[in-house]
Amino acid sequence: MAELTTLARPYAKAAFEAAVEAAKLGDWSSSLTLVAAVVSDPSVKAALSLPSLTGEKQAQLVVDLCGDEIIGQVKNFVAILAENKRIPLMPEIVALFEALKANQEMKVDVNIISAFPLTGPLQEKLAASLKAKLQRDVVLHSETDKSLIGGAVIRAGDLVIDGSVRGKLAKLAESMKA
């Protein structure tokens, strides 16, 4: 995983810089996301792995499958990736690009896993608290996991707050072993 990130980082950074320079961050984001979805399809993956396909043909295949829904600059970007045999990195490139975009826009995606569904007012209160702590606009994604017993686990980038009963019991068990 770390190797993929290392390989994808310069491409994501170059794409981000091109998008910012062209003032088309949203267009680049949607185009790159589409390309990543296309190259992640199992049948497309199989076709792209054929040794008989040159880089130019790989790029053309991906661009043809995406149709007119991607901008011209992204078509050129796909051609560069294909030429360098880096098309399989596209999902990782998109993840890194989106992280750069979120940082630029002062936004952060926060995943909340709770034992029970969160109500609207509670989500708003959590979002306001996290916005104050992280000093960024917060985009909440919530899901439920009954195995937590109670409480919640909050993930925002590298920050993890485990306020679940399961987590507290695990910490208690660990301290009793020591």
N, C-alpha and C positions, 0 to 999 in steps of 0.2 A: 504494500500500500504506500509506504513512504517513497519507494522508488517511482511509482506512478506520479505521485505528487511532485517529486523533484523534476521529472521529465515534463510534466504538464505546466508547471509554474511559469516558465518563460513565455509559453504560448498564451496562457491566460492573461499575463501581464501585458503582452503585446496587443492582444485583442482589446483589453480594457483601455489601454492608452489610445488605440485607434478609435474606439467608440467615444471616448471623452473628447478627443480632438475634433471628431466629426459632429459632436453634440447629438449623438444617436445612441445613447446608452440603452434605452428601452428597446429600440429596434435590434440592436446587437444581441441583447439578452434573449428576446423571443426567437430570433433566428438561430442563435447558438443552441438554445434549448431544443428547438425542432431538430437540428442536425444531430444532437446527442441522442434524441429519441429514435431517430432513423437508424443511426449506426449501432444502437443497442439492440435493435430487433434481431433475433436469432438468424433469420434467413438472410438479412443484409450482412450480418457478421460473417456468415459462411461464404457469401459471395465475395466479400472484401478480402477474405483470407486466401482466395484462389491465387496461386503463384503466376498464373497467366495474365492477371490484371496488372497493368502498369499503374503508376501513381496517377497519371493523367486520366486513365479510364476509371480508377477508383473515385477520383474527385467528380468526374462527370456522372457516375452512377449516383453518388450521394446528392449532387445538385439536382439531377433529374427527379429523384424521389422526393425531394423537398419542394420542387416546383417553384412557383413565383413567390412563395411565402418567405424566402430569405433574401436579404438585401445583397447587392452586388459585392460589397466589401467582404461579406461573410463567404460568398462564393470564392473569392480570391484566397481567403483564409483557409478554406477547405482544400483548395488546390495546393497551398503551401504545406498543409498537414499531410496530404497524400504524397506529395513529393518527398517528404522526409519520413514517410512510413509511420506517421503519428495519429492517424485517424482513430485508432482504438482508444486513444487518450481523451476523446471528446467528452465523455461524461465527467471525467476528473477536471478537464479544462473548464467546463461549465460551472462546476461547483466552486472552483477557485475564482472564476470571473464573477459569480454571484456574490461571493464573499467580499471581493473588492468593490463591487457595486453597492452592497449594503453599507460598507464602511464609508464610501463616498457620500451616500445619502443619509448617513448617521442613523441607520436602522439596524435592528438586530432581530433575528428570528429566535423566538423562545418556545421550547417544547415543554409542555407541562403534562406529566403523566400522573393522574390522580386515581385514588381508589374508587371515587364516585364522580359522576359527571359534575362539572363546574357550572354554576348558574351565571347568567349574564352580569349581574352586579358584582359577583365575586371575581369574575374574569377582569372586569373593568378596574376593580381595586388592585388586583395583582399586577395588571398592566401599568397602572399609575405608580405603584411602588417600585416595580422593576425599571420603569423609565427614569425615576429619580435616582436609583442606585447606579444604573448603567449609563446614564446621561445620553440616551439614544431613544429614538422612537422604537416601540416594541410591537412586533407582529407575533401574536400568540397562536400557537397550535396546541390544541389539547386533545388528550385521549385518556381512556380509562384502562386501568389494570387492577382487577380485583385482588391480585396476589400481593398488592402493597398493604393490604389490610386497612389502612387509614393514612391520611396525609397525602403528600405529593412529592414528586421528584421534578425539579426544574433544571432545564439545561439551556444555557445561552452561550453559544460558542464553547469556550474552554471552562466556563463557570458551571459547576454542578452543585445544586443545593438539594440534599437528600433529607427531606422532612417526613419521610414515610415511616410508618410503624415498623415495617419490615427492615428498613435500614437501621432504625434505632435498636431493634432487637439484635441485629447482626453485630452492631457496635458493642452492645452489652455482652453478648456471648464472647466476643473477642477479648474484651477487658477481663472477663471472668477466667479466661484461659491463661492470661498473662500472670 
